[in-house]
Each structure stands twice: as structure tokens, then as C-alpha cells.
Amino acid sequence: MKYNPICNTRNTQEFLNAINTDASAYKYVVTTLTDISSRVIQQKFYEISLSDFVDFQTGTGAFMQEILHNAVANVSNGFETGTINTGNEARLNNADIAIGQKRFPILNWAVKSTYNVFDVQQCFSAMNFDLIEQIALSRKKMWDLGIQKITMYGSKVNTDVTGLINNTSVTTNTTIITKAISSMTDAEFQAFVGTLLDAYYTNTNCTAMPNRFYIPSSDYLGLGKAASATFPNITRLEYLTQVFSNILSGYGISDFKILPLAYLNKTQMNKNTSSNVNRYILANKNPDTMYASIPVDFTVTQFGTADNFNFYNTAYGQYAGTIVLRPEELLYLDY
């Protein structure tokens, strides 16, 4: 089974070459002094804690085809139109709303696994290797890596299934960050710190402030340098976290975090979105703002057979990507 994730230990062919694989699979030469270990070397992939970036909603809308959110807008004439003169009989102003909808498609997913009697018997003879378990683990890894990538970039099969990183309704700013934060001069760094939150606040029409700042991992790794010549005893990462946390506390935000994300690096952006930029994201991580939907989580059927020789089962699930309900509460910053 082949994957195409980012930042894997080796790409699939390199990994296969490194472990000396060939068509013989679990047929190999051993001697009387060969110990066959039960520990299996697994290929390693770039994996993150998705819940640190987006809240998840699992099990809601199972087996449906779309998710619909009703939206309500206040279309009343304003507060002071309700001011009345008790000496006159005047018709009262009417409060009213407008109702709309936002629709998000749900995609179905299913992949089967097969084995036969020869596979089991020959693998059993090789000792200390469970073929069926490894097939099952491989398929589960396919699901985990797939959901991770869909959550970030959305679907290539259905572009209406969106991701956290490339939602077309989110505003993109290209003036505040013009180089890596870790490579800014002291003056550039201070200018960046002084304008970032205001840009977000303006983007939301003064209705929200962020609690997350997602940074390309390539830049995050350089934020261990001193904040400036004036503040040599604190790193740029610590400085940013402290300054922004202090400001945001005045707006009731107590959980601000700066997190690295390899999906935001230019090489991955170019590969997966055709955007040749490094992307930074200010976001209000809140299920009322955005959430990732998995109507049906990874589910596996029982193995079955029609001839008692070939056996198979199917894993299935549903996903809807990252649903952005309030795109103005995210802000992309590109360079």
C-alpha cells in the first residue's frame, strides 16, 4: 500500500530499498543463529495532533449527503428607531431577521483488504509476523493520513470540501509578513508585532480576536533566536507568545498558542495548492467559527469469504473536510 504524505522518513520507494524488500515478501534465508524479532519496522510519516488546530465533530449526520447550517442576519432598522414618545400613539418599529443557508458536501470512503489461505499459512511458517494485522494497520494509517491532509487542504475529488489552509472565502494579506519572522531585522520584527493583531481585528469588523497563530514549521524552527539586541535573554517565540497573550487577555482570550505546521511551508503549499507561498494563519479556533466533520468515523466490517479460500473485509467512513462557518475569523498572511 502506497502513501504520498509529507515529511515521511523516506518516500515509499526509498523506504522499500532501505529495508531490502523484494518479491519474496516473508520468504527469507535464516540460519540456526537467526532470531526473528516480533518488532516490525514501520514506515514513519508526518503526523500532528489535529485537534490542536481544528475542533472535530464526529458522528453527526452519519450517512447523509450534506451538512446544512442555517444562517441568520439581523435586518432591523437600528436600536434608536425603537425610541417612542409616550404622548403619541405611534406604530412600533419592527425587529426582523433574514434567513439563509450554508451547505457543505459529505464524501463517502471505503477500502477493502484481502488475503487468502496461502498468505496465512506461509506467513505463519515465517514466525513472529502477523500479516493480517499489518494489512489492517496499513489501511488505518491510510485513513489517518488522509483525514489529516483533507483537514488541511480539502479534497481534490470535490473542491467544495475545503481545508483549513486554502479556503477561498478567507482574506489573504500579503503586506504584513514579507519574509520569515525569524529572519526579520529588529525594526521589521517590531513593526510586524505592532500590526498583526490589528489586521485581524479589522478583518472581523471588531467582532473577534484570534487564539491561534499557525506558522510554517521552517520559520518556527528559527524562532529560538534572541528577540532582539534589546531583549537578548528571551527568544522571538517567547516574546511573541507573551506580547500577544497579554494583549489578547484584554479581549477575554486566555488560550492563545503559536503552533508550527509543515503544511504551511512553501514547498507543500506549491505541491498541494499551486500557491508558491509560505502561509501564516491567524484563527479563532472555536467550533462556532470552524470545525472538521467526520460523520462516520473509521469502521471495519467482519472478514468474510465466499469460497473459504479468499477472505476480505471493508473499512469505510465519511468526511466533510474543515467547515468554515465564519471565514472572516481566519486571516491568511502570505509571502
Order of alpha helices (4+ residues) and beta strands (2+ residues): alpha-beta-beta-beta-beta-alpha-alpha-beta-alpha-beta-alpha-alpha-beta-alpha-beta-beta-beta-beta-beta-beta
